[in-house]
Each structure stands twice: as C-alpha cells, then as structure tokens.
Amino acid sequence: MPRLASDKYCTGCLACHDTCRHNAIQVIEKNGMTYVNVDSKNCVECGLCEKACPIVTPVRKNELAQAHVYGGWAKDEQERLDAASGGAFTGLAHSFFHSHKEEKVAVVGANLTNNRVSHIMVEREEDISLLANSKYIQSNTAGIYKDVVNKLKAGYWVMFSGCPCQVAALYGLLGSKRNNERLITVEVVCHGIACQEALDLHLKYYQSPRIYSFRDKRQGTQDWKYSQCTTIEVNGKPCKLSREKDMFYAIYSGWLLDRRSCSNCRYASIERVADITLADFWGLSIPDYYKQGVSLIMTNNDKANDFVKSADDIYVFDEALTTAIGGNPHLFTGYKFIQYHPMVLAPGLMKKLLPDKLRFAILTNRMPHKLFWAVFKVATMLHIKYKRTKLMKRLSKDQRLRHLLTNANTGGG
C-alpha cells in the first residue's frame, strides 16, 4: 500500500487522487474534512501518488534572495471594489490574457456556487469575475490538476491560483515538468481552511439558503478594513452582516473547524512555493485612497517579477518585506497551538458528546468558553512574535536579503 500523508498533515489537496490511473484513490469525508482512501483491490503500487503528494515528496520552494515585495491594486476601480482587498489577482489574470493575445490561455481559481467552493478553469477573459474575491472554506480540487496538465500539453498558457498547498499539489503532479514557461502560479496567504460545516452552521443559524460573498465591499461600507463579514440571503435579499453578528467569522477566526494540517502548515514559510504570493496588505499606513483595498504582491522568482512589472491591469509600488510580515504572520509561520484543543484533537468524539447548542457556543467562541480558547491564542501569538524576531535577525544579517528590509526593490514597478 502507498505511503501518503497522515491525517495530521494531509491538506486535502487531492493530488494523489488526480495522479492515480487505476481509480484506486477515493475521496472521502471525515469530520467534515476531505481526505482520501486507498482501495487495495485497485492499487497496483505504482508509487505515482507518493510522488505527487507534496507532504510525502516535498516540493522545492523559491529562494528568498529572488523575492520582491510590492503593494498594489487593480487599475479598474470596479474590479478593485468587487475584490476582497486590492483586486491584484483579477488584475493579474486580465494582464495574463493581455500578454498572450492570439494564444490559448486558461486561468484557474476558486469559484463559489450554491454554497460550495471548487476550483474551475476559465478560458475567456470575461469569465475572470467567476474567480474573484476570497473564499474561506475548503475548495474541491478533484480533477483540476489533470486539467492543467492537459492544457499545458496542448500548448496553453496557464495561470493557476490557490492556497499554497494546492500550488504544491500541482507541482507534485508535474514533477520535473513544473518549470514549464507557460505556467505561472499564484498563491494566497492562507490563515487556515475551515471545513464546509463552518458555512453550513452559519447559514443554519440565520435560516439563510445562500451565501453571496465571504467579503463584500459593495454592500454598505466600502472601506476595505471593514469588509471581513459575509453577505447572505435573508428574506430573499442580500444582507451584509456586521462582524459582531457574523457567526461564520466567529467560527473561522477561532480555528476550531480548521484542518489539523493548517496548524502545521509546511508552506507558511518566508520561502514561498508559488511564483507569486498575494494577500491583504495589512500593516500599511492607510490614506483615504488605500481604504478601497491594497494587495500585498510578492514575486518569488525572476519570471514572476518580470510578469508583475509588465502587467498592464494592475498598479504596483515598492514596499518592504518588514512591513508585510508585520501585518501578515502567515507569511512566515503557520504553527498554531489550537491543534491541541479537544475540539481539534477529537472532533468526532466531541460532536457526539456535546449537545448541539453547547458545541455551537464553543465553536463561535462565546464566553466563558473563550477564556479556555485564549490560552491557545496567546501561546500562538507568542510563537509568532518569536518567529518574527528570528526572521528579522536573519534578514539583517544576510547581505543577499537586505534589499527586502526597505521599499527600494531592484527594478520596482
């Protein structure tokens, strides 16, 4: 039988599923999370799944010395407004189409439909909007990696976006062919992936049939800082909840329905796995124009930097990595002590033992349960502080990395 990632480290990326040629790897659900099961009757022990699994066979990361840090946003103001932060992904995706006119182009990203998130591929520029805005639950990626491989073989230019573990999964499947000049990868800085139950509980609480958006600057305030709340259907109309009343974000920010691998993330390191890293650029001083949203854009190799500098649909400005890591700790660490919480260690057992109302109160971090949770939160914050200090010392001591300490990146956009 093949050796695949344990439940503690499995990200649910499904690279092993996509690479199997014998229908031996089945997608299953455990405690609301996506995992896989190997059918011994069909398995021929070819080892392809082990090679594709980025946990069992780690993929190469980019060298930090090649990185450049920018802030930016989509030049189209409507695209920026429709995005969760600055609309950098949308702007880059349009630029990708523009830079390969008269050629075959495909862009891959996460799409929210019928309260479920899945990765899809679009081949028309006008369909990029289907991939815009943030999604905070596990995306179904079954089949998408094979689609990317097939498109590359057919001569397409492909932009693939996802969480870092999903980019690593694509690289795991491609193996030595990952350096295809026609492929560019984009990762979002991930704070952890909540399972589908987080959204289902949220909608059930409000008796809502539908979520429109996880973050929406179009409903109510257009201030980027206050966009972190869901817009759901209430009485047949869109309703943007306040952050104080938003049950989804209460669950999401508590981490209790995250995958265990999200507290041991192999990809939340300053050496990034994708060509381009995107995030909200928290930590910037915010003049009025920035309030519409600013994206952190980190190029992790020369190919990515050349693309971003030439992108015609985004505006970028040089920034310092020190500013980025100050507001985005998941750029350099993904370790969370919440993995030792009973609700995470034994989710199935806790679901059986606890009454629904009590479990919901714990998941949404209501007092007095929040006092117990705070122990894990404080420990995590202290760990982040330690890792940030250690990283800063490394940056200041290594002459090759000192350019990242200022906002004077070589060849800035």
C-alpha positions in Angstrom: 0.0 0.0 0.0 1.3 3.5 -0.8 2.5 5.8 2.0 0.5 9.0 1.9 0.2 12.0 4.3 -1.2 11.2 7.8 -4.4 13.0 8.8 -2.3 15.4 10.9 -0.5 16.7 7.8 -2.9 15.9 4.9 -4.1 19.1 3.3 -6.9 17.6 1.2 -5.2 18.8 -1.9 -6.2 15.7 -3.8 -3.0 15.5 -5.9 -2.8 11.8 -5.2 -6.4 11.3 -6.4 -5.6 13.1 -9.7 -2.5 11.2 -10.4 -3.9 7.7 -9.9 -4.5 5.9 -13.2 -6.3 2.9 -11.6 -9.2 4.5 -9.8 -7.7 3.3 -6.5 -7.9 6.5 -4.5 -11.3 7.6 -3.4 -12.3 11.0 -2.0 -13.9 10.6 1.4 -15.1 12.9 4.2 -14.0 12.6 7.9 -15.3 15.0 10.4 -16.4 17.4 7.7 -12.9 17.4 6.1 -11.8 16.0 2.7 -9.4 13.0 2.9 -8.6 10.0 0.6 -8.9 6.3 1.0 -6.8 3.8 -1.0 -8.7 0.8 -2.5 -6.2 -2.1 -2.1 -8.1 -4.1 -4.8 -7.4 -1.5 -7.5 -4.0 -0.3 -6.3 -1.0 -1.6 -8.3 1.5 0.1 -6.0 3.0 2.2 -8.9 4.1 4.9 -6.5 2.7 7.8 -8.5 0.5 9.0 -5.7 3.5 9.1 -3.3 5.5 11.2 -5.8 2.6 13.6 -6.3 1.8 14.0 -2.6 3.7 17.2 -1.6 3.9 16.1 2.0 5.5 12.7 1.3 7.6 14.1 -1.5 8.3 17.8 -0.6 8.4 20.3 -3.5 11.1 22.8 -4.0 10.5 26.3 -2.7 11.7 29.6 -4.2 14.9 31.3 -2.9 14.2 34.3 -0.8 17.0 36.2 -2.3 15.0 36.5 -5.6 11.9 37.9 -3.9 10.5 41.4 -4.4 7.7 42.9 -2.4 5.0 45.3 -3.7 1.8 46.8 -2.8 -0.9 47.3 -5.4 -4.4 47.1 -6.8 -6.3 46.5 -9.9 -6.4 49.6 -12.1 -10.1 49.1 -12.9 -11.9 50.6 -9.9 -14.9 48.3 -10.2 -12.6 45.2 -10.1 -11.0 46.6 -7.0 -14.3 47.2 -5.4 -15.5 43.7 -6.3 -12.4 42.1 -4.8 -11.7 41.3 -1.1 -8.7 43.6 -0.9 -6.9 45.3 -3.8 -8.0 43.1 -6.6 -4.5 42.1 -7.5 -5.5 38.6 -8.7 -8.1 39.9 -11.0 -5.7 42.5 -12.4 -3.0 39.9 -12.9 -5.4 37.5 -14.6 -6.5 40.2 -17.1 -2.9 41.0 -17.7 -2.1 37.4 -18.3 -4.7 37.3 -21.1 -3.4 40.6 -22.5 0.2 39.4 -22.6 -0.7 36.3 -24.6 -3.1 37.7 -27.1 -3.8 35.4 -30.1 -2.7 32.4 -28.0 -4.6 29.9 -25.9 -5.0 31.0 -22.3 -6.6 29.4 -19.2 -6.9 30.8 -15.7 -7.7 28.5 -12.7 -9.1 29.6 -9.4 -11.7 29.0 -6.7 -15.4 29.6 -7.5 -18.3 29.9 -5.1 -21.5 28.3 -6.4 -24.5 27.0 -4.4 -22.7 27.4 -1.0 -19.8 25.2 -2.2 -16.3 26.1 -3.3 -14.5 24.3 -6.1 -11.6 25.0 -8.5 -12.6 25.8 -12.0 -10.8 26.8 -15.2 -11.9 29.7 -17.4 -10.7 30.3 -21.0 -12.4 33.6 -21.6 -11.3 36.9 -20.1 -14.8 37.9 -19.4 -15.2 34.9 -17.0 -12.4 36.0 -14.7 -15.1 37.5 -12.4 -16.1 33.9 -11.5 -12.8 33.5 -9.7 -12.7 36.9 -7.9 -13.0 37.6 -4.2 -11.9 35.4 -1.2 -13.3 32.1 -0.2 -12.7 30.7 3.3 -13.7 27.1 3.1 -12.0 24.0 1.6 -12.2 24.0 -2.2 -12.8 20.8 -4.1 -9.8 20.4 -6.4 -10.6 16.9 -7.8 -9.7 16.8 -11.5 -8.3 20.3 -11.8 -4.6 19.3 -11.7 -5.2 16.9 -14.6 -6.9 19.6 -16.5 -3.9 21.9 -16.0 -1.5 19.2 -17.2 -3.6 18.6 -20.3 -3.8 22.3 -21.1 -0.1 22.7 -20.8 0.4 19.7 -23.2 -2.0 21.3 -25.6 0.1 24.5 -25.7 -2.0 26.7 -23.4 -0.6 29.4 -21.2 -2.0 28.7 -17.7 -2.3 30.7 -14.6 -3.1 28.6 -11.6 -4.2 30.1 -8.3 -5.0 28.6 -4.9 -3.7 28.1 -1.4 0.0 27.3 -1.1 -0.8 23.6 -0.5 -2.8 23.5 -3.7 0.1 25.0 -5.7 2.4 22.5 -4.1 0.0 19.8 -5.2 0.1 20.9 -8.8 3.9 20.9 -8.7 3.9 17.5 -7.1 1.8 16.2 -10.0 4.0 17.9 -12.6 7.3 16.7 -11.0 10.3 17.7 -13.2 7.9 19.4 -15.7 7.0 22.1 -13.2 9.3 24.7 -14.8 7.1 25.0 -17.9 7.5 28.5 -19.2 3.8 28.6 -20.0 2.7 28.1 -16.4 2.6 30.8 -13.7 1.3 30.0 -10.2 -0.3 32.4 -7.7 -0.9 31.6 -4.0 -2.9 33.4 -1.4 -1.6 33.8 2.1 -3.7 31.3 4.0 -4.8 31.7 7.6 -6.2 28.2 7.7 -9.0 26.4 5.8 -12.3 25.9 7.5 -14.4 22.9 6.7 -17.8 23.1 5.0 -19.5 22.7 8.3 -18.4 26.2 9.3 -20.5 27.7 6.5 -23.4 25.3 6.9 -23.7 26.2 10.6 -23.6 29.9 9.8 -26.4 29.6 7.2 -28.5 27.4 9.5 -28.2 29.9 12.3 -29.7 32.7 10.1 -32.0 30.3 8.3 -30.4 31.5 5.1 -30.4 29.5 1.9 -27.4 31.2 0.3 -24.1 33.0 0.8 -23.4 35.6 -1.8 -19.9 36.6 -0.6 -17.4 35.9 2.2 -16.2 39.5 1.9 -18.1 42.3 0.2 -17.1 46.0 -0.1 -20.2 46.7 -2.3 -22.8 46.2 0.5 -22.7 49.1 3.0 -19.3 50.5 3.7 -16.7 50.3 1.0 -13.8 50.5 3.5 -11.5 47.5 2.9 -10.8 47.2 6.7 -14.4 46.5 7.5 -15.2 44.1 4.6 -14.5 40.9 6.6 -18.0 39.8 7.1 -20.4 37.7 5.0 -23.2 38.7 2.8 -26.1 36.2 2.8 -29.6 35.9 1.6 -32.2 37.0 4.2 -35.9 37.2 3.2 -34.9 37.0 -0.4 -32.5 39.9 -0.3 -28.7 40.3 0.2 -27.9 41.1 3.8 -24.4 42.1 4.8 -23.9 41.1 8.5 -21.9 43.1 10.9 -18.7 41.5 12.1 -20.1 41.2 15.7 -23.1 39.2 14.5 -21.3 37.1 11.8 -21.3 33.5 13.0 -19.1 32.3 10.2 -16.2 34.7 11.1 -16.6 33.8 14.7 -16.0 30.2 13.8 -13.3 30.9 11.2 -11.3 33.1 13.5 -11.5 30.5 16.3 -9.7 27.9 14.1 -11.6 25.0 15.8 -13.0 23.8 12.4 -9.8 24.1 10.5 -7.8 21.1 9.2 -5.1 19.9 11.6 -2.6 20.4 8.8 -3.4 24.2 8.9 -1.8 24.3 12.4 1.3 22.6 11.0 1.4 24.2 7.6 4.5 23.2 5.6 4.1 26.2 3.2 3.6 29.1 5.7 7.3 30.0 5.5 9.1 33.0 4.1 10.4 30.9 1.3 7.2 30.6 -0.7 6.2 27.8 -3.0 4.3 29.7 -5.8 5.7 32.2 -8.3 3.5 35.0 -6.9 2.2 35.4 -3.3 -0.9 37.6 -2.7 -2.6 38.8 0.5 -4.3 41.8 2.1 -1.5 44.3 2.8 -2.2 44.8 6.4 0.2 47.0 8.3 0.3 49.8 5.9 -0.5 53.4 6.9 -3.8 53.9 5.2 -4.6 57.1 3.4 -8.1 57.5 2.1 -7.3 56.0 -1.4 -5.9 52.9 0.3 -9.2 52.3 2.1 -10.6 50.8 -1.1 -8.1 47.9 -0.7 -4.4 47.2 -1.1 -3.0 43.8 -2.0 0.4 42.5 -1.0 2.1 41.2 -4.1 5.3 39.2 -3.5 7.2 37.9 -6.5 9.3 34.9 -5.6 11.4 34.5 -8.7 12.6 36.4 -11.7 9.9 35.1 -14.0 7.2 36.3 -11.7 8.9 39.6 -11.2 9.1 40.2 -14.9 5.4 39.4 -15.3 4.2 41.7 -12.5 6.4 44.6 -13.7 4.9 44.3 -17.2 1.3 43.6 -16.1 -0.9 46.3 -17.6 -4.0 45.9 -15.5 -2.5 46.5 -12.0 -0.8 49.4 -10.3 2.2 48.4 -8.0 4.5 50.3 -5.7 7.6 49.1 -3.9 7.3 48.1 -0.3 9.4 46.4 2.4 9.1 42.8 3.5 9.3 44.1 7.1 6.0 45.9 6.6 4.5 42.8 5.0 5.5 40.4 7.8 4.3 42.9 10.4 0.7 42.5 9.3 0.8 39.0 7.8 2.3 36.5 10.2 1.2 33.6 8.0 3.9 34.7 5.5 6.5 33.1 7.8 4.7 30.7 10.2 1.6 28.6 10.2 2.0 26.9 13.6 -1.0 27.2 15.9 -1.4 25.7 19.4 -5.1 25.3 18.8 -4.2 21.9 17.3 -4.1 20.7 21.0 -7.6 21.8 21.8 -10.0 18.9 22.5 -12.3 20.1 19.7 -9.5 19.7 17.2 -7.8 16.6 18.6 -11.1 14.6 18.8 -13.7 16.4 16.6 -15.8 13.3 16.1 -16.0 12.4 19.7 -16.7 16.0 20.8 -19.5 16.2 18.3 -21.1 13.0 19.7 -20.6 14.1 23.4 -21.6 17.7 23.3 -25.2 19.0 22.8 -25.5 21.0 19.6 -26.1 24.3 21.4 -23.1 23.9 23.6 -20.9 22.8 20.7 -22.0 25.8 18.7 -21.3 28.2 21.6 -17.7 26.8 21.8 -17.2 26.9 18.1 -18.3 30.6 18.0 -16.0 31.5 20.9 -18.8 32.7 23.2 -18.0 33.4 26.9 -17.0 31.7 29.1 -15.6 29.2 26.5 -13.4 31.9 25.0 -11.3 32.0 28.2 -10.1 28.5 27.6 -9.5 29.2 23.9 -7.5 32.3 24.8 -4.7 30.1 26.3 -4.1 28.6 22.8 -4.4 32.0 21.2 -1.9 33.7 23.5 0.6 30.8 23.0 0.3 31.2 19.3 0.8 35.0 19.4 4.0 34.5 21.5 5.2 31.9 19.0 4.6 34.4 16.1 6.5 37.1 17.9 9.4 34.7 18.4 9.4 33.7 14.7 9.2 37.3 13.5 12.1 38.3 15.7 14.2 35.4 14.4 13.3 36.2 10.8 14.2 39.9 11.2 17.6 38.9 12.5 18.1 36.6 9.6 17.2 39.3 7.1 19.5 41.9 8.7 22.5 39.5 8.8 22.3 38.1 5.3 23.6 40.6 2.8 21.7 38.9 0.0 18.4 39.7 1.7 18.9 43.2 2.9 17.1 44.6 -0.1 13.9 43.2 1.4 14.3 45.4 4.5 13.5 48.6 2.6 10.9 49.6 0.0 13.6 50.0 -2.7 13.3 46.7 -4.5 15.5 46.5 -7.5 13.5 47.3 -10.7 10.3 48.2 -8.9 7.1 48.7 -10.8 
